[in-house]
Amino acid sequence: MLDVRRDADADGRSVVLVSGQVDLATAPHLTRSLSEAIGAGATEITVDLTGVDFLDSTGIRALVQGARAAKQANATLYIRGARGWVARVLELTGGRPVSSSPGRAASWRSRCELRLATAQQSTQRRLTPRRRV
């Protein structure tokens, strides 16, 4: 189950509070909330993952798509509050913080996409059997 709430202020900042599990069934709800924040004209979107206890690849995809959409709208997407396994998943997929903003949130930049692609290529190389000569 996933609960997503969005709070906005007059300064163009929006906070998306996420709690529960972000998976195949619930990631579209997160994507929709991020799109709504961007569509409302927010220039800073902070995704608070403090209440998230599970995040799979579809959740990562929702965050990356949100970061791309924010960039196209001249906005910035920040991630904060990732703990435990959620923080580990972000770290393993290359989405660990690349810059900080006030409030200790981490900005996702296009480098995140490069890190994800690099991690996938690295995994494929490790899984390819080696020939003995």
C-alpha positions as CSV (number, residue, x, y, z in Angstrom):
1,M,0.0,0.0,0.0
2,L,1.2,3.5,-0.8
3,D,0.2,6.9,0.5
4,V,1.4,10.0,-1.4
5,R,0.5,13.5,-0.2
6,R,1.6,16.7,-1.8
7,D,2.1,20.0,0.0
8,A,2.9,23.2,-2.0
9,D,3.8,26.7,-0.9
10,A,3.6,30.1,-2.6
11,D,7.4,30.1,-3.3
12,G,7.2,27.4,-5.9
13,R,8.3,24.6,-3.6
14,S,6.4,21.4,-3.3
15,V,7.0,18.5,-1.0
16,V,5.7,15.0,-2.0
17,L,5.4,12.9,1.2
18,V,5.6,9.2,0.3
19,S,4.9,6.3,2.7
20,G,4.5,2.6,2.3
21,Q,5.8,0.5,-0.6
22,V,6.7,1.8,-4.0
23,D,6.4,-1.2,-6.4
24,L,4.9,-2.1,-9.8
25,A,1.3,-1.6,-8.5
26,T,1.9,1.7,-6.7
27,A,4.7,3.5,-8.7
28,P,2.2,5.1,-11.2
29,H,0.6,6.9,-8.2
30,L,4.0,8.4,-7.4
31,T,4.6,9.3,-11.0
32,R,1.3,11.0,-11.2
33,S,1.9,13.0,-8.0
34,L,5.3,14.2,-9.3
35,S,3.8,15.2,-12.7
36,E,1.1,17.2,-10.8
37,A,3.7,19.0,-8.8
38,I,5.6,19.9,-11.9
39,G,2.5,20.8,-13.8
40,A,1.5,23.2,-11.0
41,G,4.6,25.2,-11.6
42,A,6.8,24.1,-8.7
43,T,10.4,25.0,-9.2
44,E,11.7,22.7,-6.4
45,I,10.1,19.3,-5.7
46,T,11.3,17.5,-2.7
47,V,10.3,13.8,-2.4
48,D,10.3,12.7,1.2
49,L,11.0,8.9,1.4
50,T,11.1,8.8,5.2
51,G,8.0,6.6,5.3
52,V,9.0,4.3,2.5
53,D,9.9,0.8,3.6
54,F,10.2,-0.8,0.1
55,L,11.4,0.5,-3.3
56,D,11.8,-1.6,-6.4
57,S,13.0,-0.8,-9.9
58,T,9.6,0.7,-10.9
59,G,10.0,3.2,-8.0
60,I,13.5,4.1,-9.2
61,R,12.0,4.6,-12.7
62,A,9.3,6.9,-11.3
63,L,12.0,9.0,-9.6
64,V,14.2,9.2,-12.7
65,Q,11.2,10.1,-14.9
66,G,10.2,12.8,-12.3
67,A,13.8,14.1,-12.4
68,R,13.8,14.3,-16.2
69,A,10.4,16.0,-16.3
70,A,11.5,18.5,-13.6
71,K,14.6,19.3,-15.6
72,Q,12.6,19.9,-18.7
73,A,10.4,22.3,-16.7
74,N,13.4,24.1,-15.3
75,A,12.7,22.7,-11.9
76,T,14.8,20.5,-9.5
77,L,13.8,17.3,-7.9
78,Y,15.2,16.5,-4.5
79,I,15.2,13.2,-2.6
80,R,15.3,13.1,1.2
81,G,14.7,10.7,4.0
82,A,15.7,7.4,2.4
83,R,16.7,4.9,5.0
84,G,17.7,1.3,5.4
85,W,17.0,-0.8,2.3
86,V,15.5,2.1,0.4
87,A,18.7,4.0,0.8
88,R,20.7,0.9,-0.2
89,V,18.6,0.4,-3.4
90,L,19.2,4.1,-4.3
91,E,22.9,3.7,-3.7
92,L,23.2,0.4,-5.7
93,T,21.5,1.8,-8.7
94,G,23.7,4.9,-8.8
95,G,21.0,7.2,-7.4
96,R,22.9,8.2,-4.3
97,P,23.1,12.0,-3.6
98,V,25.1,13.9,-6.1
99,S,24.5,17.4,-4.6
100,S,22.9,18.8,-1.5
101,S,20.3,21.5,-1.0
102,P,19.1,23.3,2.1
103,G,17.3,20.8,4.3
104,R,19.7,17.9,3.5
105,A,17.9,16.8,0.4
106,A,19.8,15.3,-2.5
107,S,19.3,16.5,-6.1
108,W,19.0,13.9,-8.9
109,R,20.7,15.0,-12.0
110,S,21.1,13.5,-15.4
111,R,24.3,11.8,-14.1
112,C,21.9,9.5,-12.2
113,E,20.8,8.1,-15.5
114,L,24.4,7.5,-16.6
115,R,25.1,5.7,-13.3
116,L,22.0,3.4,-13.8
117,A,23.1,2.5,-17.3
118,T,26.7,1.9,-16.2
119,A,25.5,-0.4,-13.3
120,Q,23.3,-2.4,-15.8
121,Q,26.2,-2.9,-18.2
122,S,28.5,-3.9,-15.3
123,T,26.0,-6.5,-14.1
124,Q,25.6,-7.9,-17.6
125,R,29.4,-8.3,-17.9
126,R,29.6,-10.1,-14.6
127,L,26.8,-12.5,-15.6
128,T,28.4,-13.4,-18.9
129,P,30.3,-16.7,-18.6
130,R,33.9,-16.5,-19.4
131,R,35.5,-18.9,-21.9
132,R,38.4,-21.0,-20.7
133,V,41.3,-20.9,-23.1
